[in-house]
Amino acid sequence: MSKAEKLFVVEVIPIVRGLPKATLSYFTKEKLVLGSFVRITVRNTPALGLVVRTTDAKEAKSSLKASNFALKKLTPLQGDHSLSPAFIRAAEASARYYATSVGSILGSTIPRSLLESPELVACGQRKESKIKLTREPLLVQLSDEERYREYKSIVRGAFARSSSVLFLVPTLEDGLRAYDILSKGIEAYAFTTARKSAKALRSTLEAAHGEKHPILLITTPGFISFDRPDLDTIILEKENSRSYKTLARPYIDLRIFAELLAEESGKTLILGDSVLSLRSLLREKQGKYAELSPLKWKTHYDAKTHIVDMKAPVNADAKGEPEFTILSKEIIGMISRAIEEKRKVFLFAARRGLAPSTVCRDCGTVLPCDNCKAPLVLHERSNGDRFYLCHACGAQRDAHTRCGHCNSWNLVPLGIGVTRIRDEVRKLFPHSPLFILDKEHAGTAKEATAVAKEFAGDKGGILVGTELALLYLEKVPYIGIISLDSLFSIPDFGIHERVFYLVNRILEKAEREAIIQTRNIGKEVLAFASRGDILDFFRTEIQEREELAYPPFTLFIKVTTEGSSDELAKKAARLRTLFEEFSPDFIKERGVKSGKVGLSMVLRFHKNEWPKPEVEEKLALLPPDFLIKVDPDSLF
């Protein structure tokens, strides 16, 4: 065989989610480098693949003869389109952590738009040092204003070193805000992928790759694969946001992937937030993370803040029971003062709709979504008809329904949603401008921006909104947290951390006065949050998590499946046989889908014991109707 006819065997990872086979083999006349993109066909569908190994066909001759399949010819893409070896190693490490295939990880970390145009993600082959430099992640825990001053300093320092910066944010709205702040003075070298059409996005990425000067790219974690030879710093903003977790298989946390990528590539990873996650704070205490600047363990709010006990009797009904009220006299007084002063008021509700949760009075079960088991929220249409809506997956259910656990009709809506607050405000303050900002009333970023802009005008007024509003609001003179009690009913071992973080973010926006009204007055987390006491909250919560063997000390693996009772009995037996040595726990779930029952198996491992190859091998044997979640937010 002449030199021109020399053949190579290449192993390719299909970038396809849910494909069980790790690699496919092809032959080609070109010696492709590690990380090269190629076009392949999977299940008769065109797909992108990634080269992970190239072998001379002569060296692979014996193994090829023993194989029971014929190799197909591979046609490489034109041009230098490749991922860095470090990115591939990070994908492999993530695949081990999440017990999935490398192709699934790549499918989650490279957006579809880039898979169709791999030249926009690839940076060519960068030279890797033979000595692997591992830098510990650096933490920034400061208020929004202080944190962004720190980020500006980091970017200036990087530019001075002729280095580029990748700035990751959890949402598009966060990206737009970050771009407005950080691009000032460096407009020619700052880029963002937020709110871009396909054509504009392509133009932005081409410009970011082609710019000779170091750049700042502000983007969501979907574009974490972006790279340049001079990119040496990754900033992960709002590190405590749950939006970094993907909502579809393989259910990975892109914060974990960012850490693995920084470790494999030698890049500096900076994690920032007003309140960092318990996981990051614990790792700092353990010496695994370092402070970029001294961590701020107490948030100093501008506003005077206090908590109102809504269980304290105010008025009594005919039976002598305390009358249920939506707005406390303290909140009403605060709104009245704001109207007199012609100042603005923001009233927060944890959920949109009428009632955030519905409970069976007979058995105490919270009414769940049939599809995903999240608590259903009661809504009302313009014609007065009521219905249940799941805010997690969008499923709807008729309001005339029964308890899935005991089949009772005795269902009671609980909590206060945006709609009930709106109605109460209209009744008490009919002449004051009233605005609503939630996904139901502002379904697009354009609509939400318009509401926030009108509220920010000179007329004053009252804004009722959910967490969505926090992405669009600047400082507000008066803030009332009307309802977040429904969050405590969520079966989530991290709910106290979520509540603390949320309250802290809300109170940071108050200028003059803030009131938290609650029927959970004894919850320590509310007292800590009202004082901005991060250190005491951390100490209390981390001690409780350690005593109960909860994350971040323990890693849970949840395997869920569904079917008829007979089918589940067989599936449960199979799971017990496979995982008996790891002492699994089984949770029988209710009403996953009509006519079917759900079953979950939970495995527990100490954080230092994972990944565990023997468990990964067994998980890989499970068919697709078993849903695997490594490190889930909840066990229910």
GUTOR-94679 format. One line per 8 residues: number of its first residue (from 0); their letters; for each residue y, z, x of C-alpha. Coordinates in nm, 2 decimals, padded with zeros to 4 digits. Each point is the difference from the previous one (the first is absolute). Layout:
<atoms>
NUM) a) Y,Z,X ~ ...
</atoms>
This chain:
<atoms>
0) mskaeklf) 00.00,00.00,00.00 ~ 00.34,-00.10,00.15 ~ 00.28,00.24,00.03 ~ 00.19,-00.17,-00.29 ~ -00.30,00.06,-00.22 ~ -00.04,00.37,00.08 ~ -00.06,00.21,-00.31 ~ 00.08,00.36,-00.09
8) vvevipiv) -00.14,00.23,-00.26 ~ 00.27,00.22,-00.17 ~ -00.03,00.30,-00.22 ~ 00.26,00.01,-00.28 ~ 00.11,00.28,-00.23 ~ 00.07,-00.15,-00.34 ~ 00.33,00.15,-00.13 ~ -00.14,00.06,-00.34
16) rglpkatl) -00.01,00.33,-00.19 ~ -00.34,00.12,-00.12 ~ -00.21,-00.23,00.22 ~ -00.30,00.20,00.12 ~ -00.08,-00.21,00.30 ~ 00.21,00.10,00.30 ~ 00.00,-00.33,00.20 ~ -00.09,-00.36,-00.04
24) syftkekl) -00.11,-00.23,00.29 ~ 00.12,-00.36,00.07 ~ 00.01,-00.24,00.28 ~ 00.30,-00.18,00.15 ~ 00.10,-00.21,00.30 ~ 00.30,00.22,00.08 ~ -00.02,00.34,00.17 ~ 00.19,00.21,-00.25
32) vlgsfvri) 00.17,00.33,00.11 ~ -00.05,00.33,-00.17 ~ 00.22,00.03,-00.31 ~ 00.03,-00.38,-00.07 ~ 00.04,-00.10,-00.36 ~ -00.24,-00.26,-00.14 ~ -00.06,-00.17,-00.33 ~ -00.34,00.07,-00.16
40) tvrntpal) -00.17,-00.02,-00.34 ~ -00.14,00.31,-00.16 ~ -00.18,-00.02,-00.33 ~ 00.12,-00.36,-00.04 ~ 00.36,00.12,00.03 ~ 00.23,-00.08,00.29 ~ 00.09,00.32,00.20 ~ 00.15,00.11,00.33
48) glvvrttd) -00.22,00.14,00.27 ~ 00.06,00.19,00.32 ~ -00.19,-00.07,00.33 ~ -00.14,00.32,00.15 ~ -00.24,-00.15,00.25 ~ -00.05,-00.33,00.19 ~ -00.32,-00.07,00.19 ~ -00.12,-00.31,00.19
56) akeakssl) -00.26,-00.17,-00.21 ~ -00.24,-00.01,00.31 ~ 00.01,00.38,00.03 ~ -00.07,00.03,-00.38 ~ -00.28,-00.25,00.01 ~ -00.29,00.24,-00.05 ~ 00.16,00.19,-00.28 ~ 00.10,-00.32,-00.18
64) kasnfalk) -00.36,-00.12,00.02 ~ -00.12,00.32,-00.16 ~ 00.25,-00.01,-00.29 ~ -00.11,-00.13,-00.34 ~ 00.33,-00.18,-00.07 ~ 00.19,-00.30,00.13 ~ 00.34,00.05,00.15 ~ 00.29,-00.19,-00.16
72) kltplqgd) 00.27,-00.17,00.20 ~ 00.33,00.18,00.01 ~ 00.34,-00.17,00.00 ~ 00.27,00.23,00.16 ~ 00.36,00.00,-00.12 ~ 00.25,-00.20,00.20 ~ 00.23,00.21,00.21 ~ -00.01,00.36,00.14
80) hslspafi) -00.08,00.20,-00.31 ~ -00.15,00.34,00.09 ~ 00.00,00.37,-00.05 ~ 00.03,00.24,00.29 ~ -00.33,00.16,00.12 ~ 00.17,00.34,-00.07 ~ 00.04,-00.10,-00.37 ~ -00.36,-00.10,-00.02
88) raaeasar) -00.11,00.33,00.16 ~ 00.21,00.19,-00.25 ~ -00.16,-00.19,-00.29 ~ -00.34,00.08,00.14 ~ 00.08,00.37,00.03 ~ 00.14,00.00,-00.36 ~ -00.31,-00.17,-00.12 ~ -00.21,00.28,00.15
96) yyatsvgs) 00.23,00.27,-00.15 ~ -00.01,-00.16,-00.35 ~ -00.36,-00.10,00.01 ~ 00.08,-00.36,-00.07 ~ 00.00,-00.34,00.17 ~ 00.26,-00.12,00.25 ~ 00.07,-00.30,-00.22 ~ 00.09,00.23,-00.28
104) ilgstipr) 00.24,00.19,00.22 ~ 00.16,-00.32,00.12 ~ 00.03,-00.12,-00.36 ~ 00.20,00.32,-00.07 ~ 00.22,-00.01,00.30 ~ 00.09,-00.37,00.00 ~ 00.17,-00.12,-00.32 ~ -00.12,-00.31,-00.18
112) sllespel) 00.32,-00.19,00.08 ~ -00.07,00.05,00.37 ~ -00.37,-00.09,-00.03 ~ 00.12,-00.34,-00.14 ~ 00.24,-00.03,00.30 ~ -00.16,00.19,00.30 ~ 00.27,-00.13,00.23 ~ 00.23,00.24,-00.17
120) vacgqrke) -00.20,00.30,00.10 ~ -00.14,-00.09,00.34 ~ 00.20,00.07,00.31 ~ -00.23,-00.18,00.25 ~ -00.19,00.18,00.27 ~ 00.19,00.29,00.16 ~ -00.11,00.13,00.33 ~ -00.18,00.34,-00.04
128) skikltre) 00.01,00.26,00.27 ~ -00.34,00.09,00.15 ~ 00.12,00.36,-00.03 ~ 00.01,00.10,-00.36 ~ 00.31,00.21,-00.07 ~ -00.02,00.23,-00.30 ~ 00.32,00.15,-00.12 ~ -00.01,00.29,-00.25
136) pllvqlsd) 00.18,-00.08,-00.33 ~ 00.35,00.15,-00.02 ~ 00.14,00.18,-00.31 ~ 00.34,00.00,-00.16 ~ 00.06,00.25,-00.28 ~ 00.37,-00.02,-00.10 ~ 00.21,-00.07,-00.31 ~ 00.04,-00.36,-00.09
144) eeryreyk) 00.35,-00.03,00.16 ~ -00.11,00.18,00.32 ~ -00.32,-00.20,00.02 ~ 00.16,-00.34,-00.02 ~ 00.25,00.10,00.27 ~ -00.31,00.07,00.22 ~ -00.15,-00.33,-00.10 ~ 00.32,-00.18,00.11
152) sivrgafa) -00.01,00.17,00.33 ~ -00.37,-00.10,00.05 ~ 00.07,-00.37,-00.08 ~ 00.30,00.00,00.24 ~ -00.22,00.15,00.27 ~ -00.27,-00.26,-00.06 ~ 00.24,-00.28,00.02 ~ 00.13,00.14,00.33
160) rsssvlfl) -00.35,-00.02,00.13 ~ -00.03,-00.36,-00.13 ~ -00.26,00.12,-00.25 ~ -00.04,-00.07,-00.37 ~ -00.07,00.24,-00.29 ~ -00.22,-00.02,-00.31 ~ 00.14,00.22,-00.28 ~ -00.25,00.07,-00.28
168) vptledgl) 00.10,00.13,-00.34 ~ -00.22,00.07,-00.30 ~ 00.18,-00.21,-00.27 ~ 00.22,-00.31,-00.02 ~ 00.29,00.21,-00.13 ~ -00.03,00.23,00.31 ~ 00.01,-00.32,00.21 ~ 00.32,-00.12,-00.15
176) raydilsk) 00.17,00.34,00.05 ~ -00.12,00.02,00.36 ~ 00.13,-00.35,00.07 ~ 00.34,00.08,-00.14 ~ 00.03,00.31,00.23 ~ -00.17,-00.12,00.32 ~ 00.12,-00.36,00.02 ~ 00.37,00.09,00.03
184) gieayaft) 00.12,-00.13,00.34 ~ -00.32,-00.18,00.08 ~ -00.02,-00.24,-00.29 ~ -00.10,-00.29,00.22 ~ -00.31,00.19,00.12 ~ -00.10,00.19,-00.31 ~ -00.25,-00.15,-00.25 ~ -00.17,00.11,-00.32
192) tarksaka) -00.28,-00.13,-00.22 ~ 00.13,00.19,-00.31 ~ 00.06,-00.20,-00.31 ~ -00.06,-00.34,00.16 ~ -00.13,-00.31,-00.17 ~ -00.29,-00.18,00.18 ~ 00.24,-00.25,00.16 ~ 00.25,00.27,00.11
200) lrstleaa) -00.28,00.22,00.13 ~ -00.14,-00.28,00.21 ~ 00.35,-00.07,00.14 ~ 00.05,00.37,00.08 ~ -00.33,00.03,00.19 ~ 00.06,-00.32,00.19 ~ 00.34,00.12,00.10 ~ -00.14,00.35,00.10
208) hgekhpil) -00.26,-00.17,00.22 ~ 00.24,-00.25,00.15 ~ 00.29,00.24,00.08 ~ 00.03,00.04,00.38 ~ 00.19,00.33,-00.04 ~ -00.20,00.32,-00.09 ~ -00.01,00.04,-00.38 ~ -00.04,00.26,-00.27
216) littpgfi) -00.23,-00.10,-00.28 ~ 00.01,00.22,-00.32 ~ -00.30,-00.06,-00.22 ~ -00.27,00.16,-00.22 ~ -00.34,00.08,00.16 ~ -00.14,-00.33,-00.13 ~ 00.16,-00.16,00.30 ~ -00.13,00.25,00.26
224) sfdrpdld) -00.17,-00.29,00.17 ~ 00.33,-00.14,00.11 ~ 00.03,00.00,00.38 ~ 00.21,-00.13,00.29 ~ -00.07,00.04,00.38 ~ 00.30,00.23,00.02 ~ -00.08,00.22,-00.30 ~ -00.07,00.35,00.13
232) tiileken) 00.12,00.24,-00.28 ~ -00.13,00.05,-00.35 ~ 00.20,00.23,-00.23 ~ -00.17,00.11,-00.32 ~ 00.27,00.12,-00.25 ~ -00.08,00.23,-00.29 ~ -00.32,00.10,00.16 ~ -00.08,00.24,-00.29
240) srsyktla) 00.00,-00.28,-00.26 ~ -00.33,-00.08,-00.17 ~ 00.10,-00.36,-00.03 ~ -00.15,-00.06,00.34 ~ -00.35,00.02,-00.17 ~ -00.13,-00.33,-00.13 ~ -00.09,-00.02,-00.37 ~ -00.31,-00.23,00.04
248) rpyidlri) -00.31,00.00,00.21 ~ -00.05,00.10,00.28 ~ 00.26,00.27,-00.10 ~ 00.14,00.06,00.35 ~ 00.30,00.21,00.10 ~ 00.23,-00.23,00.21 ~ 00.14,00.31,00.18 ~ -00.34,00.05,00.15
256) faellaee) -00.01,-00.36,00.10 ~ 00.35,00.01,00.15 ~ -00.12,00.30,00.22 ~ -00.31,-00.18,00.11 ~ 00.20,-00.32,00.08 ~ 00.25,00.20,00.21 ~ -00.28,00.17,00.18 ~ -00.18,-00.33,00.08
264) sgktlilg) 00.32,-00.19,00.10 ~ 00.18,00.27,00.18 ~ 00.30,-00.03,-00.23 ~ 00.22,00.30,-00.08 ~ -00.06,00.12,-00.36 ~ 00.28,00.20,-00.17 ~ -00.06,00.17,-00.34 ~ 00.30,00.11,-00.19
272) dsvlslrs) 00.09,00.17,-00.33 ~ 00.20,00.28,-00.15 ~ -00.33,00.19,-00.05 ~ -00.29,-00.13,00.20 ~ -00.35,00.01,-00.13 ~ -00.21,00.31,00.05 ~ -00.24,-00.21,00.21 ~ 00.27,-00.10,00.25
280) llrekqgk) 00.16,00.35,00.01 ~ -00.35,00.15,00.07 ~ -00.07,-00.25,00.28 ~ 00.34,00.09,00.16 ~ -00.10,00.37,-00.01 ~ -00.34,-00.10,00.16 ~ 00.18,-00.19,00.28 ~ -00.12,-00.34,-00.11
288) yaelsplk) 00.35,-00.12,-00.11 ~ 00.33,00.07,00.17 ~ 00.36,00.05,-00.12 ~ 00.24,-00.28,00.07 ~ 00.28,00.25,-00.09 ~ -00.04,00.36,-00.11 ~ -00.16,00.00,-00.35 ~ 00.23,00.13,-00.27
296) wkthydak) -00.21,00.26,-00.19 ~ 00.27,00.08,-00.27 ~ 00.19,-00.25,-00.22 ~ 00.36,00.11,-00.06 ~ 00.09,-00.14,-00.34 ~ 00.37,-00.07,-00.08 ~ -00.05,00.13,-00.36 ~ -00.04,00.34,-00.14
304) thivdmka) -00.37,00.00,-00.12 ~ -00.18,00.23,-00.24 ~ -00.32,00.01,-00.21 ~ 00.00,00.06,-00.38 ~ -00.31,00.16,-00.17 ~ -00.07,-00.21,-00.31 ~ -00.27,00.24,-00.11 ~ 00.26,00.28,-00.05
312) pvnadakg) 00.06,00.03,-00.38 ~ 00.34,-00.12,-00.12 ~ -00.04,-00.05,-00.37 ~ -00.31,00.07,-00.22 ~ -00.14,-00.21,-00.28 ~ -00.11,00.14,-00.34 ~ -00.33,00.13,00.15 ~ 00.19,00.18,00.28
320) epeftils) -00.12,-00.25,00.27 ~ 00.25,-00.12,00.26 ~ 00.16,-00.32,-00.10 ~ -00.08,-00.30,00.21 ~ 00.31,-00.14,00.16 ~ 00.05,-00.31,00.21 ~ 00.33,00.09,00.17 ~ 00.07,00.36,00.10
328) keiigmis) 00.34,00.16,-00.08 ~ 00.07,-00.02,00.38 ~ -00.06,-00.38,00.01 ~ 00.21,-00.05,-00.31 ~ 00.28,00.21,00.15 ~ -00.02,-00.20,00.33 ~ 00.02,-00.33,-00.19 ~ 00.30,00.12,-00.21
336) raieekrk) 00.18,00.10,00.33 ~ -00.07,-00.34,00.14 ~ 00.14,-00.18,-00.30 ~ 00.31,00.21,00.01 ~ 00.05,-00.08,00.37 ~ -00.09,-00.37,-00.07 ~ -00.28,00.03,00.26 ~ -00.35,-00.14,00.00
344) vflfaarr) -00.33,00.16,-00.09 ~ -00.35,-00.10,00.09 ~ -00.29,00.14,-00.21 ~ -00.34,-00.04,00.16 ~ -00.34,-00.03,-00.19 ~ -00.33,-00.04,00.18 ~ -00.12,-00.25,-00.25 ~ 00.13,-00.27,-00.23
352) glapstvc) -00.09,00.00,-00.37 ~ -00.02,00.29,-00.25 ~ -00.26,00.24,00.14 ~ -00.14,-00.02,00.35 ~ -00.34,00.14,-00.10 ~ -00.21,00.07,-00.30 ~ -00.25,00.30,-00.02 ~ -00.29,00.06,-00.23
360) rdcgtvlp) 00.07,00.33,-00.17 ~ -00.37,00.06,-00.06 ~ -00.14,-00.05,00.36 ~ 00.31,-00.01,00.22 ~ -00.07,-00.35,00.14 ~ 00.30,-00.21,00.10 ~ -00.03,-00.35,-00.17 ~ -00.09,-00.24,00.28
368) cdnckapl) 00.03,-00.38,00.03 ~ -00.34,-00.17,-00.08 ~ 00.05,-00.23,00.30 ~ 00.12,00.21,00.29 ~ 00.00,00.36,-00.13 ~ 00.38,00.06,00.06 ~ 00.17,00.22,-00.27 ~ 00.11,-00.22,-00.29
376) vlhersng) 00.37,00.01,-00.10 ~ 00.12,-00.02,-00.37 ~ 00.25,-00.27,-00.07 ~ 00.18,-00.12,-00.31 ~ 00.09,-00.36,-00.09 ~ 00.32,-00.11,-00.15 ~ -00.16,-00.01,-00.35 ~ -00.11,00.36,00.03
384) drfylcha) -00.37,-00.07,00.08 ~ -00.14,00.23,00.27 ~ -00.25,-00.09,00.27 ~ -00.15,00.13,00.32 ~ 00.08,-00.18,00.33 ~ -00.16,00.06,00.34 ~ 00.28,-00.01,00.26 ~ -00.26,-00.05,00.28
392) cgaqrdah) -00.18,-00.32,-00.12 ~ 00.20,-00.11,-00.31 ~ -00.29,00.05,-00.25 ~ 00.10,00.08,-00.36 ~ -00.17,00.20,-00.27 ~ 00.07,00.05,-00.37 ~ 00.18,00.34,-00.08 ~ -00.28,00.07,-00.26
400) trcghcns) -00.27,00.10,00.24 ~ -00.24,00.28,00.07 ~ -00.08,00.22,00.30 ~ -00.25,-00.17,00.22 ~ -00.16,00.33,00.09 ~ -00.06,00.18,-00.33 ~ 00.09,-00.28,-00.25 ~ 00.28,00.21,-00.16
408) wnlvplgi) 00.30,-00.13,-00.18 ~ 00.20,00.31,00.09 ~ 00.21,-00.16,00.28 ~ 00.34,00.15,00.09 ~ 00.27,-00.20,00.20 ~ 00.15,00.22,00.27 ~ 00.29,-00.04,00.24 ~ 00.33,-00.18,-00.02
416) gvtrirde) 00.05,-00.36,00.08 ~ 00.30,-00.22,00.05 ~ 00.01,-00.11,-00.37 ~ 00.01,00.36,-00.13 ~ 00.28,00.09,00.24 ~ 00.20,-00.31,-00.10 ~ -00.03,00.09,-00.37 ~ 00.11,00.36,00.06
424) vrklfphs) 00.30,-00.11,00.22 ~ 00.11,-00.25,-00.26 ~ -00.01,00.27,-00.27 ~ 00.19,00.26,00.21 ~ 00.25,-00.23,00.17 ~ 00.04,-00.31,-00.22 ~ 00.32,-00.12,00.16 ~ -00.10,00.02,00.36
432) plfildke) -00.12,-00.32,00.18 ~ -00.38,00.02,00.03 ~ -00.21,-00.20,00.24 ~ -00.38,-00.03,00.04 ~ -00.17,-00.09,00.33 ~ -00.38,-00.02,00.00 ~ -00.25,-00.28,00.01 ~ -00.01,-00.04,-00.37
440) hagtakea) 00.38,-00.06,-00.03 ~ 00.05,-00.16,00.34 ~ -00.31,-00.20,00.08 ~ 00.16,-00.20,00.29 ~ 00.20,00.10,00.31 ~ 00.29,-00.21,-00.14 ~ 00.00,00.19,-00.32 ~ -00.03,00.34,00.18
448) tavakefa) 00.29,-00.09,00.23 ~ 00.21,-00.10,-00.30 ~ -00.06,00.34,-00.17 ~ 00.08,00.19,00.32 ~ 00.31,-00.20,00.06 ~ 00.13,00.06,-00.35 ~ -00.07,00.37,00.02 ~ 00.18,00.02,00.33
456) gdkggilv) 00.32,-00.13,-00.16 ~ 00.31,00.20,-00.08 ~ -00.10,00.09,-00.36 ~ -00.23,00.29,00.09 ~ -00.30,00.04,-00.23 ~ -00.36,00.12,-00.01 ~ -00.29,-00.17,00.16 ~ -00.36,00.09,-00.11
464) gtelally) -00.26,-00.13,00.24 ~ -00.33,00.04,00.18 ~ -00.08,-00.02,00.37 ~ 00.10,-00.37,00.00 ~ 00.36,00.11,-00.04 ~ 00.00,00.17,00.34 ~ -00.04,-00.33,00.17 ~ 00.34,-00.12,-00.14
472) lekvpyig) 00.21,00.32,-00.02 ~ 00.24,00.13,00.25 ~ 00.15,00.35,-00.03 ~ 00.05,00.13,-00.36 ~ 00.22,00.30,-00.08 ~ -00.24,00.17,-00.25 ~ -00.38,-00.03,-00.02 ~ -00.24,00.15,-00.24
480) iisldslf) -00.38,-00.01,00.05 ~ -00.10,00.01,-00.36 ~ -00.38,-00.06,00.03 ~ -00.25,00.00,00.28 ~ -00.24,00.25,-00.14 ~ -00.24,-00.28,-00.10 ~ -00.07,-00.06,00.37 ~ -00.17,00.34,00.03
488) sipdfgih) -00.27,-00.12,-00.24 ~ -00.10,-00.28,00.23 ~ -00.34,00.08,00.16 ~ 00.12,-00.07,00.36 ~ -00.04,00.24,00.29 ~ 00.33,-00.13,00.14 ~ 00.21,00.04,-00.31 ~ 00.20,00.29,00.14
496) ervfylvn) 00.10,-00.21,00.30 ~ 00.10,-00.28,-00.23 ~ 00.21,00.23,-00.22 ~ 00.17,00.16,00.30 ~ 00.08,-00.34,00.15 ~ 00.13,-00.14,-00.34 ~ 00.23,00.30,-00.07 ~ 00.13,-00.01,00.35
504) rilekaer) 00.10,-00.37,-00.04 ~ 00.17,00.06,-00.33 ~ 00.20,00.31,00.11 ~ 00.12,-00.18,00.31 ~ 00.20,-00.23,-00.23 ~ 00.18,00.28,-00.18 ~ 00.36,00.07,00.10 ~ 00.12,00.29,-00.21
512) eaiiqtrn) -00.28,00.15,-00.22 ~ -00.37,-00.04,-00.06 ~ -00.22,00.16,-00.25 ~ -00.38,00.00,-00.01 ~ -00.14,00.09,-00.34 ~ -00.37,00.08,-00.02 ~ -00.27,00.18,-00.20 ~ -00.19,00.07,00.33
520) igkevlaf) 00.26,00.25,00.13 ~ -00.27,00.18,00.21 ~ -00.08,-00.30,00.21 ~ 00.10,00.09,00.36 ~ 00.04,-00.37,00.08 ~ 00.30,-00.02,-00.23 ~ 00.17,00.30,00.16 ~ -00.06,-00.15,00.35
528) asrgdild) 00.13,-00.34,-00.11 ~ 00.31,00.14,-00.17 ~ 00.09,00.18,00.33 ~ -00.09,-00.30,00.22 ~ -00.24,00.23,00.18 ~ -00.24,-00.25,00.18 ~ -00.14,00.26,00.24 ~ -00.11,00.26,-00.25
536) ffrteiqe) -00.15,-00.28,-00.22 ~ -00.19,-00.14,00.29 ~ -00.14,00.33,00.11 ~ -00.11,00.10,-00.36 ~ -00.14,-00.34,-00.09 ~ -00.18,-00.06,00.33 ~ -00.16,00.35,-00.02 ~ -00.13,-00.07,-00.35
544) reelaypp) -00.13,-00.34,00.10 ~ -00.19,00.14,00.29 ~ -00.15,00.28,-00.21 ~ -00.12,-00.25,-00.26 ~ -00.12,-00.25,00.26 ~ 00.24,-00.27,-00.14 ~ 00.17,-00.28,00.19 ~ 00.14,-00.02,00.27
552) ftlfikvt) -00.28,00.23,00.12 ~ -00.28,-00.18,-00.19 ~ -00.06,-00.36,-00.06 ~ -00.14,-00.10,-00.34 ~ -00.19,-00.31,-00.08 ~ -00.03,-00.09,-00.36 ~ -00.25,-00.25,-00.13 ~ 00.04,-00.09,-00.37
560) tegssdel) -00.21,-00.21,-00.23 ~ -00.06,-00.04,-00.37 ~ -00.25,-00.12,-00.26 ~ -00.22,00.12,-00.28 ~ -00.17,00.34,00.03 ~ -00.33,-00.16,00.11 ~ 00.18,-00.21,00.26 ~ 00.19,00.29,00.14
568) akkaarlr) -00.32,00.21,00.03 ~ -00.14,-00.27,00.23 ~ 00.32,-00.04,00.19 ~ 00.03,00.38,00.05 ~ -00.36,00.01,00.13 ~ 00.08,-00.27,00.25 ~ 00.31,00.18,00.12 ~ -00.20,00.33,00.04
576) tlfeefsp) -00.27,-00.18,00.20 ~ 00.25,-00.17,00.23 ~ 00.24,00.30,00.06 ~ -00.22,00.31,-00.06 ~ 00.05,00.12,00.36 ~ 00.38,00.01,-00.05 ~ -00.01,00.24,-00.30 ~ 00.18,-00.23,-00.25
584) dfikergv) 00.16,00.14,-00.32 ~ -00.01,-00.20,-00.32 ~ 00.26,-00.02,-00.27 ~ -00.08,-00.14,-00.34 ~ 00.31,-00.17,-00.14 ~ 00.09,-00.08,-00.36 ~ 00.12,-00.32,-00.17 ~ 00.04,-00.23,00.30
592) ksgkvgls) -00.06,-00.30,-00.23 ~ -00.11,-00.04,-00.35 ~ -00.38,00.07,-00.03 ~ -00.03,00.10,00.36 ~ 00.01,00.32,00.20 ~ 00.14,00.05,00.35 ~ -00.17,00.19,00.29 ~ 00.16,00.10,00.33
600) mvlrfhkn) -00.17,00.12,00.31 ~ 00.22,00.20,00.25 ~ -00.08,00.05,00.37 ~ 00.19,00.24,00.21 ~ 00.05,-00.01,00.38 ~ 00.22,00.18,00.24 ~ 00.28,-00.23,00.12 ~ -00.14,00.00,00.35
608) ewpkpeve) -00.34,-00.11,-00.12 ~ 00.12,-00.34,-00.14 ~ -00.07,-00.29,00.05 ~ -00.37,00.07,-00.02 ~ -00.21,-00.31,00.08 ~ -00.32,00.11,-00.19 ~ 00.21,00.06,-00.32 ~ 00.18,-00.33,00.04
616) eklallpp) -00.34,-00.18,00.02 ~ -00.11,00.16,-00.32 ~ 00.32,-00.08,-00.18 ~ -00.03,-00.36,00.11 ~ -00.34,-00.02,-00.19 ~ 00.17,00.07,-00.33 ~ 00.07,-00.31,-00.22 ~ 00.35,-00.09,-00.13
624) dflikvdp) -00.03,00.20,-00.32 ~ 00.03,00.31,00.20 ~ 00.37,00.07,00.08 ~ 00.05,00.17,00.33 ~ 00.32,00.19,00.07 ~ 00.04,00.17,00.34 ~ 00.27,00.28,00.00 ~ 00.10,-00.04,-00.37
632) dslf) 00.30,00.18,-00.16 ~ -00.22,00.16,-00.27 ~ -00.36,00.08,-00.06 ~ 00.03,-00.07,-00.38
</atoms>
